[in-house]
Amino acid sequence: MSQTHDILSFQEIFDAQGQPLGAILGPEAWASVREIVLQHFSLPEAEPEKPEPLEDWRSLVLHWDFRYPVDLDVSCPFCGSDTADWEHDSPRKFMLTAANMGGLVSFRCLSCQARIIKRHFYDAIKVEALPYSPEKGLRNKGRAS
């Protein structure tokens, strides 16, 4: 069920039991209440960006036991950003987002926000790139049991 008011062009929306669900506001109605609504329902502050896990990276480098030298190159197949030494670029092109003793190293491309994952195996490196997605996939969301 819905009810329409022509004065300021808005439409109230109700469920089958008559309980209010919301309203659709026309341009005039929205203009008259916009500031009040935005102040009342302001968006939460953006989460501060986590610092790079450089200690994890340094620990991996310190205990490096792969058959090849430490690799510092990173490239993004989506936007073409490329570097021979991600840690010493100025300005930086990639940000370290994860590193662990198992050889997993992950970066975020600062140009297009893609994720570059380097999996270091004993005698080879496997590189995977994932385009930026503003929302996490089901695989990355917590699940209720």
N, C-alpha and C positions, 0 to 999 in steps of 0.2 A: 504494500500500500504506500502511496505517497500523497503528499498534499502540496499544491503549488500556490505561491504567493506572487502576484504580479507586480506589487509596488516596488520591490527591490530585486525582483527576479531571483528567487531561490526556491528550491524544492526540498521539502523535508521527506525523509525516507524512513518507513516503519516496517517492522517484521509482521508476520501473520497474526501475532498476538497484540499488535498495536504498540510494541515497544520501539522507541526511537533507535534507528541505526546510524543516522547521520543526515547530512544535508548537502545538496549541490548548490553552489552559489554562482550566480551570474556575475558578469563583470562589474556592474554597479554595486551589488551587495558585497562582493569581495573587496572592492576599493574602499568601501566604508568601514570594514572590519579588519583589513589586512594587517595593519601595524599591531593591533591588539592581539590578534591570533599569533603572529610571529613572535611577539614578546612573551606570550604565555607558553607557547610550545616551541621555544627556541631549541635549535639543534644542539646536541651535546658537544662539548669541546672535542676537537680531534685528538686522538690518542697521540702522545708524544712518540716520536720515532725511536725505536730501540737502537742502542749503540751497536756498532759492528762488533762481532765476537772475535776481536783480534787476538785475545789471549788463547782462544781455542785454535786459531790459525797458527799462531806461534808454537803452540804445543805440538801440533801436527808436523810442522816443519822441523822442529827440534828432534822429533822421533821418526823422521822420514826413513822408511826402509823399503821403498819401492825401487824397481830396477831402473828407473829413469830419474833425472834431476827434478827438483821442485819446479812445477810449471806455474807461471804467473800470467800466461796469456788468457784472455777471455774475449769472446766475440758474440755478438747478438745477430742471429740470422734474420730477425724481424725488421730492425732499423738500420743495420749495417755498422753499428758501433763496434770498435775493435781496439784492443790494446795489447801490447807485449808485456806490460807490467801493471796490473790493475791497482796495486797498492801505492805506486809512486806516480800515477798520472796526476797532472795538474792542468785543468780541472779533472776531477775524478769522473770516469765514465761508468764505473760499476761499483756497487756497494756490496760488501760481504754480508750475507744474511745468516749463514750457518757454516760451521766447520767442525768436524769431529775426528777422533783418532782412527776411525774406520776408513777414512779417506773420502768421505762425502763433503763436498764444498759447494755452497750455493751462493749465487750472486743475484742482485736486482740491477737490471739495466736502468741507469738514471735517465736515459733518453726516452725509452718507450715503456718502462716498468716491467718488461718481460723478466721471467725467471730463468737463469742459466744454472744448470746443475752439472757438476763434474764429479763423476764417481771414479775414484782412483783404485784400480785393482793392481795386483802385484806387478804385472807386466804390461798393463794397458790402461787407458783412460776412456771412459764412456761419457760423452757429453750429451745432455738433453736440454732442450729449450722449450719453455712454455710461454705462450703469449699472455700478456696482462689480462686479468679478468677482475673486474671490480668486486665481484662476489665470490666467495669460496664455494667450491663444489661440494656436493654431498659427502664426498670422501674426506673433506677437511673439516666438516662440522661435527660438533659433539652430538652424540646420539643418546636418547633416553633408553634406559634398559627396561 
